[in-house]
Amino acid sequence: MRIDHDNPDHHVWDNNGTWWLHYVVYPTRATAERRRVSLKTKILEEARSRRDRIFDWFATREGAELRAA
């Protein structure tokens, strides 16, 4: 996953009042999977916190790589 540290709202977007997380994973070098997950909140700060917790979890997975955009 690529992370744009200059954008505090990277990977989150508002869909009719509810914040969602959008990211792409690359299970192999030849494939990509777009994933969208509801963060189940209408509050941007809470959405950012939930996104960060999810990304922190990914960072602990073996073979996971988070890159700056």
MOPAC internal coordinates of N, CA, C and O (Angstrom, degrees):
PM7 1SCF
backbone

  N    0.0000 0     0.00 0     0.00 0    0    0    0
  C    1.4496 1     0.00 0     0.00 0    1    0    0
  C    1.5121 1   108.60 1     0.00 0    2    1    0
  O    1.2310 1   121.08 1   -36.10 1    3    2    1
  N    1.3024 1   115.53 1   143.90 1    3    2    1
  C    1.4563 1   120.83 1   177.38 1    5    3    2
  C    1.5173 1   109.43 1  -105.08 1    6    5    3
  O    1.2310 1   121.16 1   -44.59 1    7    6    5
  N    1.3121 1   115.39 1   135.41 1    7    6    5
  C    1.4619 1   121.16 1  -176.89 1    9    7    6
  C    1.5241 1   109.37 1  -120.89 1   10    9    7
  O    1.2310 1   120.72 1   -53.40 1   11   10    9
  N    1.3188 1   116.23 1   126.60 1   11   10    9
  C    1.4630 1   122.54 1   177.00 1   13   11   10
  C    1.5229 1   107.70 1   -94.66 1   14   13   11
  O    1.2310 1   120.64 1   -81.25 1   15   14   13
  N    1.3282 1   116.39 1    98.75 1   15   14   13
  C    1.4633 1   120.78 1  -176.29 1   17   15   14
  C    1.5247 1   112.66 1   -69.49 1   18   17   15
  O    1.2310 1   119.75 1   165.77 1   19   18   17
  N    1.3316 1   118.09 1   -14.23 1   19   18   17
  C    1.4664 1   121.22 1   177.56 1   21   19   18
  C    1.5253 1   112.02 1   -80.99 1   22   21   19
  O    1.2310 1   120.27 1   167.24 1   23   22   21
  N    1.3209 1   117.09 1   -12.76 1   23   22   21
  C    1.4602 1   122.15 1  -178.47 1   25   23   22
  C    1.5326 1   108.78 1  -114.86 1   26   25   23
  O    1.2310 1   119.60 1   -73.28 1   27   26   25
  N    1.3393 1   118.37 1   106.72 1   27   26   25
  C    1.4705 1   119.81 1  -177.65 1   29   27   26
  C    1.5308 1   113.15 1   -65.07 1   30   29   27
  O    1.2310 1   120.37 1   163.38 1   31   30   29
  N    1.3260 1   116.90 1   -16.62 1   31   30   29
  C    1.4667 1   120.53 1  -179.22 1   33   31   30
  C    1.5326 1   112.38 1  -102.89 1   34   33   31
  O    1.2310 1   120.70 1  -160.47 1   35   34   33
  N    1.3415 1   116.26 1    19.53 1   35   34   33
  C    1.4605 1   118.20 1  -179.61 1   37   35   34
  C    1.5249 1   110.17 1   -56.69 1   38   37   35
  O    1.2310 1   121.30 1   -41.98 1   39   38   37
  N    1.3124 1   115.12 1   138.02 1   39   38   37
  C    1.4613 1   124.80 1   176.23 1   41   39   38
  C    1.5290 1   115.35 1    71.51 1   42   41   39
  O    1.2310 1   118.90 1  -177.43 1   43   42   41
  N    1.3229 1   119.71 1     2.57 1   43   42   41
  C    1.4660 1   119.86 1   176.46 1   45   43   42
  C    1.5219 1   109.63 1  -118.48 1   46   45   43
  O    1.2310 1   121.05 1   -34.13 1   47   46   45
  N    1.3230 1   115.60 1   145.87 1   47   46   45
  C    1.4564 1   120.17 1   174.09 1   49   47   46
  C    1.5116 1   109.80 1  -147.31 1   50   49   47
  O    1.2310 1   122.10 1   -26.28 1   51   50   49
  N    1.3302 1   113.58 1   153.72 1   51   50   49
  C    1.4653 1   122.76 1  -177.49 1   53   51   50
  C    1.5229 1   108.42 1   -92.18 1   54   53   51
  O    1.2310 1   120.70 1   -58.66 1   55   54   53
  N    1.3139 1   116.27 1   121.34 1   55   54   53
  C    1.4551 1   121.92 1   177.51 1   57   55   54
  C    1.5237 1   107.68 1  -119.07 1   58   57   55
  O    1.2310 1   120.86 1   -81.37 1   59   58   57
  N    1.3229 1   115.96 1    98.63 1   59   58   57
  C    1.4628 1   122.19 1   179.91 1   61   59   58
  C    1.5273 1   112.57 1    55.55 1   62   61   59
  O    1.2310 1   120.74 1  -139.05 1   63   62   61
  N    1.3300 1   116.20 1    40.95 1   63   62   61
  C    1.4561 1   120.43 1   174.84 1   65   63   62
  C    1.5119 1   115.58 1    94.87 1   66   65   63
  O    1.2310 1   119.64 1   168.94 1   67   66   65
  N    1.3218 1   118.30 1   -11.06 1   67   66   65
  C    1.4601 1   121.70 1   178.14 1   69   67   66
  C    1.5223 1   108.79 1  -111.28 1   70   69   67
  O    1.2310 1   120.86 1   -45.86 1   71   70   69
  N    1.3262 1   115.97 1   134.14 1   71   70   69
  C    1.4633 1   120.63 1  -179.13 1   73   71   70
  C    1.5193 1   110.84 1   -83.88 1   74   73   71
  O    1.2310 1   121.40 1   -41.55 1   75   74   73
  N    1.3263 1   114.92 1   138.45 1   75   74   73
  C    1.4576 1   123.53 1  -179.18 1   77   75   74
  C    1.5151 1   109.98 1  -123.85 1   78   77   75
  O    1.2310 1   121.07 1   -25.61 1   79   78   77
  N    1.3133 1   115.56 1   154.39 1   79   78   77
  C    1.4562 1   123.41 1   175.08 1   81   79   78
  C    1.5224 1   107.71 1  -105.68 1   82   81   79
  O    1.2310 1   120.73 1   -47.12 1   83   82   81
  N    1.3285 1   116.22 1   132.88 1   83   82   81
  C    1.4571 1   121.45 1   177.70 1   85   83   82
  C    1.5179 1   108.03 1  -127.38 1   86   85   83
  O    1.2310 1   120.54 1   -51.80 1   87   86   85
  N    1.3171 1   116.58 1   128.20 1   87   86   85
  C    1.4556 1   120.22 1   178.15 1   89   87   86
  C    1.5203 1   109.24 1  -152.18 1   90   89   87
  O    1.2310 1   121.01 1   -14.02 1   91   90   89
  N    1.3095 1   115.67 1   165.98 1   91   90   89
  C    1.4583 1   122.27 1   179.63 1   93   91   90
  C    1.5192 1   107.68 1  -121.75 1   94   93   91
  O    1.2310 1   120.96 1   -47.46 1   95   94   93
  N    1.3213 1   115.76 1   132.54 1   95   94   93
  C    1.4653 1   120.45 1   173.74 1   97   95   94
  C    1.5234 1   108.21 1  -112.89 1   98   97   95
  O    1.2310 1   121.38 1   -27.28 1   99   98   97
  N    1.3116 1   114.97 1   152.72 1   99   98   97
  C    1.4573 1   121.77 1  -178.59 1  101   99   98
  C    1.5246 1   108.31 1  -120.79 1  102  101   99
  O    1.2310 1   120.30 1   -91.70 1  103  102  101
  N    1.3430 1   117.02 1    88.30 1  103  102  101
  C    1.4663 1   119.46 1  -177.18 1  105  103  102
  C    1.5303 1   112.77 1   -64.76 1  106  105  103
  O    1.2310 1   120.54 1   151.01 1  107  106  105
  N    1.3168 1   116.58 1   -28.99 1  107  106  105
  C    1.4650 1   121.74 1   173.32 1  109  107  106
  C    1.5226 1   106.97 1  -138.33 1  110  109  107
  O    1.2310 1   120.41 1   -10.24 1  111  110  109
  N    1.3026 1   116.83 1   169.76 1  111  110  109
  C    1.4692 1   119.68 1   178.89 1  113  111  110
  C    1.5269 1   111.88 1   -66.01 1  114  113  111
  O    1.2310 1   120.10 1   159.08 1  115  114  113
  N    1.3155 1   117.41 1   -20.92 1  115  114  113
  C    1.4599 1   120.97 1  -175.67 1  117  115  114
  C    1.5262 1   113.63 1  -100.56 1  118  117  115
  O    1.2310 1   119.77 1   175.84 1  119  118  117
  N    1.3263 1   118.04 1    -4.16 1  119  118  117
  C    1.4615 1   119.70 1  -176.83 1  121  119  118
  C    1.5206 1   111.42 1  -130.75 1  122  121  119
  O    1.2310 1   121.71 1   -26.48 1  123  122  121
  N    1.3335 1   114.33 1   153.52 1  123  122  121
  C    1.4621 1   121.65 1   176.35 1  125  123  122
  C    1.5216 1   107.92 1  -137.61 1  126  125  123
  O    1.2310 1   120.94 1   -36.36 1  127  126  125
  N    1.3187 1   115.80 1   143.64 1  127  126  125
  C    1.4653 1   121.01 1   177.78 1  129  127  126
  C    1.5202 1   108.87 1  -126.13 1  130  129  127
  O    1.2310 1   120.49 1   -58.49 1  131  130  129
  N    1.3298 1   116.67 1   121.51 1  131  130  129
  C    1.4584 1   120.93 1   173.90 1  133  131  130
  C    1.5203 1   108.31 1   -82.55 1  134  133  131
  O    1.2310 1   121.09 1   -47.81 1  135  134  133
  N    1.3068 1   115.52 1   132.19 1  135  134  133
  C    1.4646 1   119.56 1   179.39 1  137  135  134
  C    1.5163 1   109.58 1  -126.33 1  138  137  135
  O    1.2310 1   121.38 1   -40.04 1  139  138  137
  N    1.3109 1   114.96 1   139.96 1  139  138  137
  C    1.4589 1   122.26 1   177.69 1  141  139  138
  C    1.5232 1   107.65 1  -131.15 1  142  141  139
  O    1.2310 1   121.46 1   -49.91 1  143  142  141
  N    1.3255 1   114.81 1   130.09 1  143  142  141
  C    1.4609 1   120.55 1  -176.13 1  145  143  142
  C    1.5192 1   108.31 1  -134.10 1  146  145  143
  O    1.2310 1   120.49 1   -50.32 1  147  146  145
  N    1.3309 1   116.67 1   129.68 1  147  146  145
  C    1.4574 1   119.58 1   175.23 1  149  147  146
  C    1.5196 1   109.25 1   -68.59 1  150  149  147
  O    1.2310 1   120.79 1   -46.54 1  151  150  149
  N    1.3274 1   116.09 1   133.46 1  151  150  149
  C    1.4601 1   121.13 1   175.78 1  153  151  150
  C    1.5253 1   110.79 1   -89.23 1  154  153  151
  O    1.2310 1   120.58 1   177.15 1  155  154  153
  N    1.3180 1   116.50 1    -2.85 1  155  154  153
  C    1.4695 1   124.33 1   172.70 1  157  155  154
  C    1.5211 1   113.03 1    54.20 1  158  157  155
  O    1.2310 1   121.47 1  -136.31 1  159  158  157
  N    1.3288 1   114.79 1    43.69 1  159  158  157
  C    1.4599 1   120.07 1   175.84 1  161  159  158
  C    1.5225 1   109.32 1  -149.07 1  162  161  159
  O    1.2310 1   120.98 1   -26.38 1  163  162  161
  N    1.3033 1   115.74 1   153.62 1  163  162  161
  C    1.4570 1   122.16 1   175.63 1  165  163  162
  C    1.5304 1   110.99 1  -104.85 1  166  165  163
  O    1.2310 1   120.83 1  -178.06 1  167  166  165
  N    1.3350 1   116.01 1     1.94 1  167  166  165
  C    1.4613 1   122.26 1  -175.60 1  169  167  166
  C    1.5322 1   108.91 1  -105.66 1  170  169  167
  O    1.2310 1   120.74 1   -60.06 1  171  170  169
  N    1.3325 1   116.19 1   119.94 1  171  170  169
  C    1.4613 1   121.02 1  -175.82 1  173  171  170
  C    1.5280 1   112.66 1   -58.06 1  174  173  171
  O    1.2310 1   119.79 1   135.36 1  175  174  173
  N    1.3169 1   118.00 1   -44.64 1  175  174  173
  C    1.4622 1   120.27 1  -178.62 1  177  175  174
  C    1.5279 1   111.49 1   -61.10 1  178  177  175
  O    1.2310 1   120.49 1   140.92 1  179  178  177
  N    1.3256 1   116.66 1   -39.08 1  179  178  177
  C    1.4651 1   120.77 1   177.13 1  181  179  178
  C    1.5278 1   110.04 1   -67.59 1  182  181  179
  O    1.2310 1   120.26 1   141.50 1  183  182  181
  N    1.3244 1   117.10 1   -38.50 1  183  182  181
  C    1.4662 1   120.79 1   177.81 1  185  183  182
  C    1.5276 1   110.48 1   -61.46 1  186  185  183
  O    1.2310 1   120.39 1   135.95 1  187  186  185
  N    1.3218 1   116.87 1   -44.05 1  187  186  185
  C    1.4715 1   120.23 1   178.17 1  189  187  186
  C    1.5265 1   110.79 1   -61.40 1  190  189  187
  O    1.2310 1   120.50 1   137.48 1  191  190  189
  N    1.3211 1   116.65 1   -42.52 1  191  190  189
  C    1.4611 1   120.98 1   179.77 1  193  191  190
  C    1.5251 1   111.08 1   -63.00 1  194  193  191
  O    1.2310 1   120.38 1   135.65 1  195  194  193
  N    1.3065 1   116.88 1   -44.35 1  195  194  193
  C    1.4681 1   120.79 1   179.48 1  197  195  194
  C    1.5228 1   110.55 1   -65.57 1  198  197  195
  O    1.2310 1   120.41 1   138.55 1  199  198  197
  N    1.3377 1   116.82 1   -41.45 1  199  198  197
  C    1.4691 1   120.80 1   176.43 1  201  199  198
  C    1.5208 1   109.82 1   -58.42 1  202  201  199
  O    1.2310 1   120.54 1   133.13 1  203  202  201
  N    1.3287 1   116.58 1   -46.87 1  203  202  201
  C    1.4606 1   120.39 1  -177.91 1  205  203  202
  C    1.5213 1   111.52 1   -62.97 1  206  205  203
  O    1.2310 1   119.97 1   141.40 1  207  206  205
  N    1.3251 1   117.66 1   -38.60 1  207  206  205
  C    1.4705 1   120.27 1   177.79 1  209  207  206
  C    1.5271 1   110.86 1   -65.28 1  210  209  207
  O    1.2310 1   120.38 1   140.15 1  211  210  209
  N    1.3305 1   116.88 1   -39.85 1  211  210  209
  C    1.4700 1   120.48 1   177.90 1  213  211  210
  C    1.5237 1   109.84 1   -64.49 1  214  213  211
  O    1.2310 1   120.12 1   135.08 1  215  214  213
  N    1.3335 1   117.37 1   -44.92 1  215  214  213
  C    1.4592 1   120.35 1   179.63 1  217  215  214
  C    1.5301 1   111.24 1   -66.37 1  218  217  215
  O    1.2310 1   119.93 1   144.11 1  219  218  217
  N    1.3230 1   117.74 1   -35.89 1  219  218  217
  C    1.4668 1   120.46 1   175.63 1  221  219  218
  C    1.5240 1   110.24 1   -61.63 1  222  221  219
  O    1.2310 1   120.77 1   139.90 1  223  222  221
  N    1.3343 1   116.14 1   -40.10 1  223  222  221
  C    1.4665 1   120.32 1   177.93 1  225  223  222
  C    1.5258 1   109.97 1   -62.65 1  226  225  223
  O    1.2310 1   120.70 1   134.13 1  227  226  225
  N    1.3471 1   116.26 1   -45.87 1  227  226  225
  C    1.4654 1   119.58 1   178.36 1  229  227  226
  C    1.5250 1   111.19 1   -57.70 1  230  229  227
  O    1.2310 1   120.21 1   139.66 1  231  230  229
  N    1.3130 1   117.21 1   -40.34 1  231  230  229
  C    1.4637 1   121.60 1  -176.67 1  233  231  230
  C    1.5253 1   112.32 1   -62.69 1  234  233  231
  O    1.2310 1   119.90 1   157.98 1  235  234  233
  N    1.3297 1   117.80 1   -22.02 1  235  234  233
  C    1.4660 1   120.87 1   179.83 1  237  235  234
  C    1.5247 1   112.45 1   -87.43 1  238  237  235
  O    1.2310 1   119.88 1   172.14 1  239  238  237
  N    1.3152 1   117.83 1    -7.86 1  239  238  237
  C    1.4600 1   121.36 1  -177.96 1  241  239  238
  C    1.5218 1   110.05 1   -79.62 1  242  241  239
  O    1.2310 1   121.02 1   -41.87 1  243  242  241
  N    1.2959 1   115.65 1   138.13 1  243  242  241
  C    1.4567 1   120.64 1   178.79 1  245  243  242
  C    1.5268 1   110.11 1   -63.12 1  246  245  243
  O    1.2310 1   120.62 1   -47.97 1  247  246  245
  N    1.2993 1   116.42 1   132.03 1  247  246  245
  C    1.4606 1   121.52 1   178.66 1  249  247  246
  C    1.5117 1   114.19 1    84.47 1  250  249  247
  O    1.2310 1   119.88 1   174.02 1  251  250  249
  N    1.3325 1   117.83 1    -5.98 1  251  250  249
  C    1.4692 1   120.40 1   179.77 1  253  251  250
  C    1.5188 1   109.46 1   -75.12 1  254  253  251
  O    1.2310 1   121.43 1   -35.94 1  255  254  253
  N    1.3232 1   114.86 1   144.06 1  255  254  253
  C    1.4592 1   120.14 1   178.83 1  257  255  254
  C    1.5154 1   108.85 1  -137.34 1  258  257  255
  O    1.2310 1   120.39 1   -59.62 1  259  258  257
  N    1.3216 1   116.86 1   120.38 1  259  258  257
  C    1.4569 1   122.65 1   175.62 1  261  259  258
  C    1.5191 1   106.64 1  -106.19 1  262  261  259
  O    1.2310 1   120.66 1   -53.52 1  263  262  261
  N    1.3380 1   116.35 1   126.48 1  263  262  261
  C    1.4650 1   120.28 1  -176.77 1  265  263  262
  C    1.5112 1   110.85 1  -118.36 1  266  265  263
  O    1.2310 1   121.17 1   -30.38 1  267  266  265
  N    1.3148 1   115.36 1   149.62 1  267  266  265
  C    1.4669 1   120.35 1   171.97 1  269  267  266
  C    1.5180 1   108.09 1   -71.92 1  270  269  267
  O    1.2310 1   121.01 1   -37.35 1  271  270  269
  N    1.3224 1   115.67 1   142.65 1  271  270  269
  C    1.4717 1   119.95 1  -178.90 1  273  271  270
  C    1.5046 1   110.81 1   -75.20 1  274  273  271
  O    1.2310 1   120.10 1   180.00 1  275  274  273

